Amino acid sequence: MTERKDMDVMSGLLRIIGPLKWKIVISVIMGILANLATVAMIFFGMMAVLNVIGFKTPLELTYIIICMVSSVIVRSLFIYIEKNQEDNLSLSSMSLLRDKVFKALRRLCPAKLERHDKGDLINLITADIGTLDVFYSGTISQIFIAIVFSAIMTTLIASTNLTLGLLALMSYIAMGLLIPLVFSEIGKRNGTDYRNESGELSSYFLDNLRGIREVQQYDYGESRLAGIGIRTKKLARTEDKLKTLEGFNVSISGSSVMICNVVMILAAALLFRNGEITFTEMALAIVAMMGSLGPCAALSGIGTNLRNSIASGNRILDILEEEPAVDDITDKSAVDFNGMSVKNVMFSYDDVKVLDGISMEIEKDSTVGIMGPSGCGKSTLLKLMMRFWTPDDGKIKISTRDLDYINTSDLRDLEGYVTQDTQVFHDTFRNNLRIAKLDATDEELVEACKKASLHDFIMTLPDGYDTVIGELGDTLSTGEIQRLGLARAFLHDSKLLLLDEPTSNLDPLNEASILKALDETKEGRTIVIVSHNPSTLRTADKVITMENGKTVE
C-alpha cells in the first residue's frame, strides 16, 4: 500500500467526487446558516432576559421575541435542507465511488485478480467504501462549516472586544484542530491495522467458504474455525483500542467545551470589572461563545473516525491510481485470424522466471497440444496469448501482427479461453451461458451444451435452462462446472480456442465425449489444448512438450 500524507488522501478523495462539489457547497452553506441561527436564537433569548430585568437593549421586547421565534423557524429550515443535502450527497458519492472503483478493477483485470487477494478486494469494495460514506456525507461538510463559522464568530466577538475575540479563536483552534489532530495521530496505527486485519479476516473467511467441501471431507473444520477465531479476536482487540481512544476523545472534547466556556466567562467578567466592556457586552459575548462551540466540538470528535476514513481512502486510492499490467488497445484496424506465432518469449512473476525463450508456430485450422508437468509455464503461456500480461521479451503475433497492435475487443472476439476454474454466477443456466454471447438464441444454447455434454444433465433439472445455480456453483460438481465453461466456449464460437486442462475434472466417458465434440467442430477453428495428460491430446495434430519454461524437442 502506498503511504500518502493525510492531506493528500483527503484531497484525492475530494477529487473523486468533483461532480458533486455543489452538493457539498450547499450543505456547508446551510450548516453555517443553521449554526448562525442557533447563536441568534440564544443571543435574542439573552437579550430578552436582559430587557426583562431592566437593562437597555437595542430592540424592544416584542421585536426580540419575534426575532427569537424567527430564528427557531429559520434554523429548522436550514437544518432540514442541510440534512437533505447530506443524505443526497451520501447516496450520490457512494454510487460515484463504487462506479469508479469497479471501472478501475475492470481496467486492472484480469491480471489484478491473478496477483491480488480476492478477499481483500471484497473488503475494499464493501467495508472501505462504506467507511467513506461518513467522510463524504458528514466529515467534509463539518470541517468547512467549523472553519467558516468559527471565522464569523471570531469576528463578531472581536468586534465587542479584541481580547475576547482572540480567546474565542484560540478555543476554536483547540477544539477544531488540535484535539482532532492529536487523536488522529494517536489512532493512526490502529486505524491502518484495523483495515488490514479486516481484509485479512474477509480473505480467510472467503477461502474457507470456497473450500467448505474439502474442510468437511477431511474433518478440518476445527482447525479452520480456530483460524477464524484467532483473526476475529485480533480484529476485536484493535477495534477495542479504537473504541477506547474514541471514548477518551469524547471525554476530552466535552471537558474542553466546559473549560473554554469557563475561561470566556472569567475573561469577560474581568474585563467588565475593569470597565472595558459593558454588562450587556459581557453577557452577549459569553452567550455567543457558548452557542458557537458546537461545530468545533463536533469536529473534535471525528479524530478516530477520520483516521479510519483516511486508512480506507488510502486503499481505495491505491486501486484508482494503480497502472494496469496491460492497457486496452482501441485504435487499431481489425485483423483476421491466420495463425499465431510465439517467438523467443520470456516472462517472469516477481523476478521468478516462468517462460525462458519459448517459441512455437500455431497454424490456422490446426489442433495443437501443449503437454508438460505442473509449473512448467503452460497456463502462463495461454494467458500471454490472451494478453493478460505482456512478455518481458519476445513476441506473440496473430496473422503476423503483434498482440500489442490488435484491439483488445477484437482479440477477445478472436479468442475463446477456458480455464481450470470456471466462474459460475448465482443465476440461471441460461444467463450463465449467455455471458459468452448475450444475444444467443435458445437453439444456440442447446447446441453448445450438447457439444459440452451438458444438455442431458440440464434437462433432468426441474426448470431446465431456467434452473438457478447455487451460489459459487455449490449445487454443481466440478465436472459439471467445467462442462459449463466449455459450453460457453462453444457458444462464443471464436476462431482460436485456448483450453487449459479442459477435461481435468471429467470422467473418461465425458472426456471422450468432449474430445469428440472438439474434433467434430474444429473445422474453421484453431484449437490449443494444454494438458499434462497424453490422452487429452490424442486428437491434436501436433503436440509440443514444455519443461521448465522451454520447449523440449
C-alpha positions as CSV (number, residue, x, y, z in Angstrom):
1,M,0.0,0.0,0.0
2,T,1.3,3.4,-0.9
3,E,2.0,5.7,2.1
4,R,0.4,9.1,1.5
5,K,0.1,12.2,3.7
6,D,-3.3,12.7,5.3
7,M,-4.0,15.8,3.3
8,D,-3.1,14.0,0.1
9,V,-5.6,11.3,0.9
10,M,-8.3,13.8,1.7
11,S,-7.7,15.9,-1.4
12,G,-7.6,12.7,-3.5
13,L,-11.0,11.6,-2.1
14,L,-12.4,15.1,-2.8
15,R,-11.2,14.9,-6.4
16,I,-13.1,11.6,-6.8
17,I,-16.5,13.3,-6.2
18,G,-15.7,16.5,-8.1
19,P,-19.0,16.4,-10.0
20,L,-20.8,16.6,-6.6
21,K,-19.0,19.6,-5.3
22,W,-22.1,21.9,-5.4
23,K,-23.9,19.5,-3.1
24,I,-21.1,19.9,-0.6
25,V,-21.2,23.7,-1.0
26,I,-25.0,23.8,-0.4
27,S,-24.6,21.5,2.6
28,V,-21.9,23.7,4.1
29,I,-23.8,27.0,3.5
30,M,-26.9,25.5,5.1
31,G,-24.9,24.2,8.0
32,I,-23.3,27.7,8.6
33,L,-26.6,29.4,8.4
34,A,-28.2,26.9,10.8
35,N,-25.4,27.4,13.3
36,L,-25.7,31.2,13.0
37,A,-29.5,30.8,13.6
38,T,-28.7,28.8,16.7
39,V,-26.4,31.6,18.0
40,A,-29.0,34.2,17.1
41,M,-31.7,32.2,18.9
42,I,-29.6,32.1,22.1
43,F,-28.5,35.7,21.6
44,F,-32.1,37.0,21.4
45,G,-33.0,34.9,24.3
46,M,-30.3,36.5,26.4
47,M,-31.3,39.9,25.1
48,A,-34.9,39.2,26.2
49,V,-33.7,38.3,29.7
50,L,-31.7,41.5,29.9
51,N,-34.6,43.5,28.7
52,V,-37.0,42.0,31.3
53,I,-34.6,42.6,34.3
54,G,-34.2,46.3,33.2
55,F,-31.1,46.5,31.1
56,K,-31.2,48.6,28.0
57,T,-31.2,46.6,24.8
58,P,-31.1,47.6,21.1
59,L,-34.6,46.2,20.5
60,E,-37.9,46.3,22.4
61,L,-39.1,43.0,24.0
62,T,-41.8,42.4,21.4
63,Y,-39.3,42.6,18.5
64,I,-36.8,40.5,20.4
65,I,-39.4,37.7,20.8
66,I,-40.3,37.9,17.1
67,C,-36.6,37.7,16.2
68,M,-36.1,34.7,18.6
69,V,-39.1,32.8,17.1
70,S,-38.0,33.6,13.6
71,S,-34.5,32.3,14.4
72,V,-36.1,29.0,15.6
73,I,-38.1,28.6,12.4
74,V,-35.2,29.6,10.1
75,R,-32.8,27.2,12.0
76,S,-35.2,24.3,11.5
77,L,-35.5,25.1,7.7
78,F,-31.7,25.3,7.3
79,I,-31.1,22.1,9.2
80,Y,-33.7,20.3,7.1
81,I,-32.1,21.4,3.8
82,E,-28.6,20.6,5.2
83,K,-29.6,17.0,6.2
84,N,-31.4,16.5,2.9
85,Q,-28.3,17.5,1.1
86,E,-26.1,15.3,3.2
87,D,-28.4,12.3,2.5
88,N,-28.4,13.1,-1.2
89,L,-24.6,13.5,-1.1
90,S,-24.2,10.2,0.7
91,L,-26.1,8.2,-1.9
92,S,-24.6,10.1,-4.9
93,S,-21.0,9.9,-3.6
94,M,-21.3,6.1,-2.8
95,S,-22.7,5.5,-6.3
96,L,-20.0,7.5,-7.9
97,L,-17.2,5.9,-5.8
98,R,-18.4,2.4,-6.5
99,D,-18.6,3.2,-10.2
100,K,-15.0,4.5,-10.2
101,V,-13.7,1.5,-8.2
102,F,-15.4,-1.1,-10.4
103,K,-14.2,0.7,-13.5
104,A,-10.7,0.7,-12.1
105,L,-10.9,-3.0,-11.3
106,R,-12.2,-3.8,-14.8
107,R,-9.3,-1.8,-16.2
108,L,-6.8,-3.7,-14.0
109,C,-8.2,-7.1,-14.5
110,P,-7.7,-9.9,-15.2
111,A,-4.1,-9.5,-14.1
112,K,-5.2,-7.8,-10.9
113,L,-7.3,-10.8,-9.8
114,E,-4.4,-13.2,-10.6
115,R,-2.0,-11.4,-8.3
116,H,-4.3,-9.9,-5.6
117,D,-6.0,-11.3,-2.5
118,K,-9.7,-11.6,-3.6
119,G,-11.0,-11.4,0.0
120,D,-9.1,-8.2,0.5
121,L,-10.7,-6.8,-2.7
122,I,-14.1,-7.7,-1.4
123,N,-13.4,-6.0,1.9
124,L,-12.3,-2.9,-0.1
125,I,-15.5,-2.9,-2.1
126,T,-17.7,-3.3,0.9
127,A,-16.1,-2.1,4.2
128,D,-13.8,0.6,2.9
129,I,-16.3,2.2,0.6
130,G,-18.9,2.1,3.4
131,T,-16.4,3.8,5.8
132,L,-16.1,6.7,3.3
133,D,-19.9,7.3,3.4
134,V,-19.4,9.1,6.7
135,F,-16.5,11.0,5.4
136,Y,-18.4,12.4,2.3
137,S,-21.7,12.9,4.0
138,G,-20.6,14.4,7.2
139,T,-16.9,14.9,7.9
140,I,-16.1,17.1,4.9
141,S,-19.0,19.4,5.5
142,Q,-18.3,19.6,9.2
143,I,-14.7,20.7,8.6
144,F,-15.8,23.5,6.2
145,I,-18.7,24.6,8.5
146,A,-16.4,24.7,11.5
147,I,-13.8,26.8,9.7
148,V,-16.1,29.4,8.2
149,F,-18.4,29.6,11.2
150,S,-15.5,30.0,13.6
151,A,-14.1,32.8,11.5
152,I,-17.5,34.6,11.5
153,M,-17.9,34.2,15.3
154,T,-14.4,35.3,16.0
155,T,-15.0,38.5,14.0
156,L,-18.3,39.1,15.8
157,I,-16.8,38.6,19.3
158,A,-13.7,40.6,18.4
159,S,-16.0,43.5,17.4
160,T,-17.1,43.6,21.0
161,N,-13.6,43.2,22.4
162,L,-10.3,42.1,20.7
163,T,-9.1,40.1,23.7
164,L,-12.3,38.1,23.8
165,G,-12.1,37.6,20.0
166,L,-8.6,36.2,20.3
167,L,-9.7,34.0,23.2
168,A,-12.6,32.6,21.1
169,L,-10.2,32.0,18.2
170,M,-7.8,30.0,20.5
171,S,-10.8,28.0,21.7
172,Y,-11.9,27.2,18.2
173,I,-8.4,26.2,17.2
174,A,-8.0,23.9,20.2
175,M,-11.4,22.3,19.7
176,G,-11.5,22.0,16.0
177,L,-7.8,21.5,15.1
178,L,-5.5,20.4,17.9
179,I,-7.7,17.8,19.5
180,P,-8.7,16.1,16.2
181,L,-5.0,16.1,15.0
182,V,-3.8,14.7,18.3
183,F,-6.3,11.8,18.4
184,S,-5.9,11.2,14.7
185,E,-2.2,10.8,15.1
186,I,-2.6,8.6,18.2
187,G,-5.0,6.3,16.3
188,K,-3.1,6.3,13.0
189,R,-1.5,2.9,13.5
190,N,-4.7,1.3,14.9
191,G,-6.8,2.6,12.1
192,T,-4.4,1.1,9.5
193,D,-4.2,-2.1,11.4
194,Y,-8.0,-2.3,11.6
195,R,-8.4,-2.0,7.9
196,N,-5.7,-4.6,7.1
197,E,-6.9,-7.1,9.7
198,S,-10.5,-6.7,8.5
199,G,-9.3,-7.5,4.9
200,E,-7.3,-10.5,6.2
201,L,-10.3,-11.9,8.0
202,S,-12.5,-11.4,5.0
203,S,-10.0,-13.2,2.8
204,Y,-9.6,-16.1,5.2
205,F,-13.3,-16.5,5.6
206,L,-13.8,-16.5,1.8
207,D,-11.1,-19.0,1.4
208,N,-12.9,-21.3,3.9
209,L,-16.2,-20.8,2.2
210,R,-14.8,-21.8,-1.2
211,G,-13.1,-24.9,0.3
212,I,-16.0,-25.9,2.5
213,R,-16.3,-29.3,0.8
214,E,-12.7,-30.2,1.5
215,V,-12.9,-28.8,5.0
216,Q,-15.8,-31.2,5.7
217,Q,-14.3,-34.1,3.8
218,Y,-11.0,-34.1,5.8
219,D,-12.6,-33.0,9.1
220,Y,-10.5,-29.9,9.0
221,G,-13.3,-27.7,10.4
222,E,-11.9,-27.2,14.0
223,S,-8.6,-26.0,12.7
224,R,-10.1,-23.6,10.2
225,L,-12.6,-22.4,12.8
226,A,-9.7,-21.7,15.2
227,G,-8.1,-19.7,12.4
228,I,-11.2,-17.6,12.1
229,G,-11.3,-17.2,15.9
230,I,-7.7,-16.0,16.0
231,R,-8.2,-13.4,13.3
232,T,-11.6,-12.3,14.8
233,K,-10.0,-11.8,18.3
234,K,-7.1,-9.9,16.8
235,L,-9.5,-7.6,14.9
236,A,-11.6,-7.2,18.1
237,R,-8.6,-6.1,20.1
238,T,-7.7,-3.5,17.5
239,E,-11.3,-2.4,17.5
240,D,-11.3,-2.1,21.3
241,K,-8.3,0.1,21.1
242,L,-10.1,2.4,18.6
243,K,-13.3,2.4,20.8
244,T,-11.2,3.2,23.9
245,L,-9.5,6.0,22.0
246,E,-12.8,7.3,20.8
247,G,-14.1,7.3,24.4
248,F,-11.1,9.4,25.5
249,N,-11.7,11.7,22.6
250,V,-15.4,12.3,23.5
251,S,-14.4,12.8,27.2
252,I,-11.7,15.3,26.5
253,S,-13.8,17.1,23.9
254,G,-16.6,17.5,26.4
255,S,-14.3,18.7,29.1
256,S,-12.6,21.1,26.7
257,V,-16.0,22.7,25.9
258,M,-16.6,23.4,29.6
259,I,-13.0,24.8,30.0
260,C,-13.4,27.1,27.0
261,N,-16.7,28.4,28.3
262,V,-15.4,28.9,31.9
263,V,-12.3,30.7,30.5
264,M,-14.5,33.0,28.4
265,I,-16.8,33.7,31.4
266,L,-13.8,34.6,33.7
267,A,-12.2,36.8,31.0
268,A,-15.4,38.6,30.2
269,A,-16.2,39.2,33.9
270,L,-12.6,40.5,34.4
271,L,-13.0,42.9,31.5
272,F,-16.4,44.1,32.8
273,R,-14.9,44.7,36.3
274,N,-12.2,46.8,34.7
275,G,-14.7,48.8,32.8
276,E,-13.5,47.7,29.4
277,I,-16.9,46.3,28.3
278,T,-20.5,46.8,29.5
279,F,-22.6,44.2,31.3
280,T,-24.6,43.7,28.1
281,E,-21.5,43.1,26.0
282,M,-20.2,40.7,28.6
283,A,-23.4,38.7,28.7
284,L,-23.7,38.6,24.9
285,A,-20.0,37.6,24.4
286,I,-20.5,34.7,26.9
287,V,-23.7,33.6,25.1
288,A,-22.0,33.9,21.7
289,M,-19.1,31.7,22.9
290,M,-21.4,29.1,24.5
291,G,-23.6,28.9,21.3
292,S,-20.7,28.7,18.9
293,L,-18.6,25.8,20.1
294,G,-20.9,23.2,18.6
295,P,-19.3,22.9,15.2
296,C,-15.8,22.7,16.6
297,A,-16.9,20.3,19.3
298,A,-18.4,18.0,16.6
299,L,-15.1,18.3,14.7
300,S,-13.0,17.4,17.8
301,G,-14.9,14.1,18.0
302,I,-14.0,13.0,14.5
303,G,-10.3,12.2,15.1
304,T,-10.6,8.4,15.3
305,N,-13.3,8.2,12.6
306,L,-11.2,10.4,10.4
307,R,-8.3,8.0,10.8
308,N,-10.4,5.1,9.7
309,S,-11.6,7.1,6.7
310,I,-8.0,8.0,5.7
311,A,-6.9,4.4,6.0
312,S,-9.8,3.2,3.8
313,G,-9.3,6.1,1.4
314,N,-5.6,5.3,1.1
315,R,-6.5,1.7,0.0
316,I,-9.1,2.9,-2.5
317,L,-6.7,5.5,-4.0
318,D,-4.2,2.6,-4.5
319,I,-6.8,0.9,-6.7
320,L,-7.8,4.0,-8.6
321,E,-4.2,5.1,-9.2
322,E,-2.7,1.7,-10.0
323,E,-1.5,1.2,-13.5
324,P,-2.8,-1.9,-15.3
325,A,-0.4,-4.6,-16.3
326,V,-1.5,-4.0,-19.9
327,D,-3.5,-1.2,-21.4
328,D,-6.5,-1.8,-23.6
329,I,-5.9,-1.3,-27.3
330,T,-8.7,0.6,-29.1
331,D,-7.3,2.5,-32.2
332,K,-6.1,-0.3,-34.5
333,S,-7.6,-1.8,-37.6
334,A,-9.4,-5.1,-37.5
335,V,-7.4,-8.3,-38.1
336,D,-8.5,-11.8,-39.2
337,F,-7.0,-15.0,-37.7
338,N,-4.5,-16.7,-40.0
339,G,-2.4,-18.4,-37.4
340,M,-0.3,-17.5,-34.3
341,S,3.4,-17.4,-33.7
342,V,5.4,-17.3,-30.4
343,K,9.0,-16.1,-30.8
344,N,11.6,-16.3,-28.0
345,V,9.1,-15.3,-25.3
346,M,10.4,-14.7,-21.8
347,F,8.2,-14.0,-18.8
348,S,8.7,-13.7,-15.0
349,Y,6.4,-13.4,-12.0
350,D,8.0,-11.2,-9.3
351,D,11.5,-12.0,-10.7
352,V,10.8,-15.7,-10.8
353,K,11.3,-16.8,-14.4
354,V,8.4,-18.8,-15.8
355,L,9.0,-18.8,-19.6
356,D,12.5,-18.9,-20.9
357,G,12.7,-18.1,-24.6
358,I,9.8,-20.3,-25.7
359,S,8.9,-20.4,-29.4
360,M,6.2,-22.2,-31.4
361,E,4.0,-21.9,-34.5
362,I,0.3,-22.5,-34.4
363,E,-1.1,-22.9,-37.9
364,K,-4.6,-21.9,-38.8
365,D,-7.3,-24.6,-38.5
366,S,-5.0,-26.9,-36.6
367,T,-5.3,-28.5,-33.2
368,V,-2.1,-28.1,-31.1
369,G,-1.5,-29.8,-27.8
370,I,0.9,-28.4,-25.2
371,M,2.0,-31.0,-22.7
372,G,4.2,-30.8,-19.6
373,P,4.3,-31.1,-15.8
374,S,2.6,-28.7,-13.5
375,G,4.5,-25.4,-13.1
376,C,6.3,-25.6,-16.5
377,G,4.5,-22.4,-17.7
378,K,1.7,-23.9,-19.9
379,S,-1.1,-21.9,-18.3
380,T,1.1,-18.7,-18.2
381,L,1.7,-19.1,-22.0
382,L,-2.1,-19.1,-22.6
383,K,-2.6,-16.0,-20.5
384,L,0.1,-14.3,-22.6
385,M,-1.7,-15.3,-25.7
386,M,-4.8,-13.7,-24.2
387,R,-2.7,-10.6,-23.4
388,F,-3.5,-10.7,-19.7
389,W,0.2,-9.8,-19.4
390,T,2.8,-8.8,-22.0
391,P,6.1,-10.8,-22.4
392,D,9.2,-9.5,-20.8
393,D,10.9,-10.2,-24.1
394,G,10.0,-11.8,-27.4
395,K,6.8,-11.5,-29.5
396,I,3.4,-13.2,-29.8
397,K,1.7,-12.5,-33.1
398,I,-1.6,-13.2,-34.7
399,S,-1.6,-13.1,-38.5
400,T,1.9,-11.5,-38.4
401,R,0.6,-8.7,-36.2
402,D,1.9,-8.2,-32.6
403,L,-0.8,-8.6,-29.9
404,D,0.1,-5.1,-28.8
405,Y,-1.3,-3.8,-32.1
406,I,-4.6,-5.6,-32.0
407,N,-7.7,-4.0,-30.5
408,T,-8.5,-5.7,-27.2
409,S,-12.1,-6.2,-28.1
410,D,-11.1,-7.8,-31.4
411,L,-8.6,-10.1,-29.6
412,R,-11.4,-11.2,-27.2
413,D,-13.6,-11.9,-30.2
414,L,-10.9,-13.9,-31.9
415,E,-10.0,-16.0,-28.9
416,G,-12.0,-18.2,-26.6
417,Y,-10.4,-19.2,-23.3
418,V,-11.4,-21.9,-20.9
419,T,-9.6,-22.2,-17.6
420,Q,-9.5,-24.9,-15.0
421,D,-11.5,-22.7,-12.6
422,T,-14.7,-21.7,-14.4
423,Q,-16.6,-18.9,-12.6
424,V,-20.3,-19.7,-12.0
425,F,-22.8,-17.0,-11.1
426,H,-25.8,-17.3,-8.8
427,D,-28.2,-17.2,-11.7
428,T,-29.9,-19.5,-14.2
429,F,-28.1,-21.8,-16.6
430,R,-29.4,-19.7,-19.4
431,N,-27.9,-16.5,-18.1
432,N,-24.7,-18.2,-17.1
433,L,-24.3,-19.4,-20.7
434,R,-25.2,-16.1,-22.3
435,I,-22.2,-14.5,-20.8
436,A,-20.3,-15.8,-23.8
437,K,-22.9,-14.4,-26.3
438,L,-25.6,-12.1,-25.0
439,D,-27.9,-12.4,-28.0
440,A,-27.6,-16.2,-28.2
441,T,-30.8,-18.0,-29.2
442,D,-32.2,-21.0,-27.2
443,E,-31.2,-23.2,-30.1
444,E,-27.6,-22.0,-29.9
445,L,-27.6,-22.6,-26.2
446,V,-28.8,-26.2,-26.6
447,E,-26.3,-26.9,-29.4
448,A,-23.4,-25.6,-27.3
449,C,-24.5,-27.6,-24.3
450,K,-24.8,-30.7,-26.4
451,K,-21.3,-30.3,-27.6
452,A,-20.1,-29.9,-24.0
453,S,-22.1,-33.0,-22.9
454,L,-24.2,-30.8,-20.5
455,H,-27.6,-30.7,-22.2
456,D,-28.8,-34.0,-20.9
457,F,-27.9,-33.1,-17.4
458,I,-29.7,-29.7,-17.6
459,M,-32.9,-31.4,-18.9
460,T,-33.1,-33.6,-15.8
461,L,-33.5,-30.4,-13.7
462,P,-37.0,-29.2,-12.7
463,D,-36.7,-25.9,-14.6
464,G,-34.2,-26.9,-17.3
465,Y,-32.2,-24.0,-18.6
466,D,-34.1,-21.7,-16.1
467,T,-32.8,-23.6,-13.1
468,V,-30.9,-21.3,-10.8
469,I,-27.3,-22.4,-10.0
470,G,-26.4,-22.2,-6.3
471,E,-24.0,-19.5,-5.0
472,L,-20.4,-20.2,-6.0
473,G,-21.7,-23.1,-8.1
474,D,-22.2,-25.2,-4.9
475,T,-25.1,-27.1,-6.5
476,L,-22.8,-28.4,-9.3
477,S,-20.0,-30.9,-9.4
478,T,-16.6,-29.8,-10.5
479,G,-17.1,-31.7,-13.8
480,E,-20.4,-30.0,-14.4
481,I,-18.8,-26.6,-13.8
482,Q,-16.1,-27.5,-16.2
483,R,-18.6,-28.5,-18.9
484,L,-20.4,-25.2,-18.4
485,G,-17.2,-23.4,-19.2
486,L,-16.7,-25.5,-22.3
487,A,-20.3,-24.8,-23.4
488,R,-19.6,-21.1,-23.1
489,A,-16.5,-21.5,-25.3
490,F,-18.6,-23.4,-27.9
491,L,-21.2,-20.6,-27.8
492,H,-18.6,-17.9,-28.2
493,D,-17.5,-19.6,-31.4
494,S,-14.1,-17.9,-31.7
495,K,-11.5,-18.6,-34.4
496,L,-8.9,-19.5,-31.8
497,L,-9.9,-21.7,-28.8
498,L,-7.5,-21.9,-25.8
499,L,-8.2,-24.7,-23.4
500,D,-6.4,-25.1,-20.1
501,E,-6.8,-28.6,-18.8
502,P,-10.3,-28.8,-20.3
503,T,-11.0,-32.4,-19.1
504,S,-9.1,-32.5,-15.8
505,N,-12.3,-32.9,-13.8
506,L,-14.2,-35.2,-16.2
507,D,-14.5,-39.0,-16.1
508,P,-13.2,-41.0,-19.1
509,L,-16.7,-41.2,-20.7
510,N,-17.3,-37.4,-20.6
511,E,-13.7,-36.7,-21.6
512,A,-14.1,-38.8,-24.7
513,S,-17.4,-37.0,-25.5
514,I,-15.8,-33.6,-25.1
515,L,-12.8,-34.5,-27.3
516,K,-15.1,-35.9,-29.9
517,A,-17.1,-32.7,-29.9
518,L,-13.9,-30.7,-30.3
519,D,-12.8,-32.8,-33.1
520,E,-16.1,-32.6,-34.9
521,T,-16.3,-28.8,-34.6
522,K,-12.7,-28.0,-35.4
523,E,-13.3,-27.0,-39.0
524,G,-12.6,-23.3,-39.4
525,R,-11.2,-23.2,-35.8
526,T,-7.8,-23.4,-34.4
527,I,-7.5,-25.1,-31.0
528,V,-4.7,-25.1,-28.4
529,I,-5.1,-27.6,-25.7
530,V,-2.9,-27.5,-22.6
531,S,-2.8,-30.7,-20.5
532,H,-0.4,-32.9,-18.6
533,N,-2.5,-36.0,-19.7
534,P,-1.5,-37.6,-23.0
535,S,-5.0,-39.0,-23.5
536,T,-6.4,-35.5,-23.7
537,L,-4.1,-34.6,-26.5
538,R,-4.8,-37.6,-28.7
539,T,-6.9,-35.6,-31.2
540,A,-4.1,-33.0,-31.6
541,D,-2.4,-32.5,-35.0
542,K,0.8,-31.9,-33.2
543,V,2.0,-32.0,-29.5
544,I,4.5,-29.6,-28.1
545,T,6.2,-30.6,-24.9
546,M,7.3,-28.0,-22.3
547,E,9.6,-28.3,-19.4
548,N,11.0,-25.5,-17.1
549,G,9.5,-22.8,-19.3
550,K,11.1,-24.2,-22.5
551,T,10.0,-26.4,-25.3
552,V,11.5,-29.9,-25.4
553,E,12.4,-31.3,-28.8
